């Protein structure tokens, strides 16, 4: 694969970052943002058995900048659903994994009103943000209101980036260094605002001509529309094709479809 623009990215490729949203048992999921707790555990177990480790994006970036991102996969949870506390934290702890959650600073304790079709889901309160931070989870910002940044005025854009950071730093008691673009929508103006607000990295969804440390693409496959084996296949493909850092050869071998699971591996659940 051709090298991406990769502005500010350490190493020669983009890091591997997986995107989740809500984790809860569900009946309807029109926006494909929900994964069942059993499915999440199955997916985390798949990573674990292959010697991969889920980490926060800040942790992943720091490791790569130190020249060692081997076997690390960034795990991100957008929107800061309250189900993160009940369903994600225990699953991460069981695997010894870290992660980044991106709450919406102006909607703490609210709900996902921007998804007009519903279903309505509660968002983390400020206390729950602090609880997640206390459990070792990185808190990043998903803006103030969950609006598409390219359509905002200069003042709104600055507030989305900087006020959200201040609110989440206050709530979490930890520095907030990562930003996640609502809907994955971004343009150069939005990226400049995120940099100006002091964030050291940004998470996007898709690759673009401005892919770099402040616009990292992420891997996403919905739970509702695809069997989880396709998720595994997709992650394997993403890792093998995109990871060009130290140990890439071993990683590709470990992930090859014919490779056996690691000895003593627990079955996925
Ligand atoms: Zn979102």
Boltz pocket constraint, residues with backbone or C-beta under 6 A from the ligand:
constraints:
  - pocket:
      binder: B
      contacts: [[A, 78], [A, 79], [A, 142], [A, 146], [A, 181], [A, 182], [A, 183]]
      max_distance: 6.0
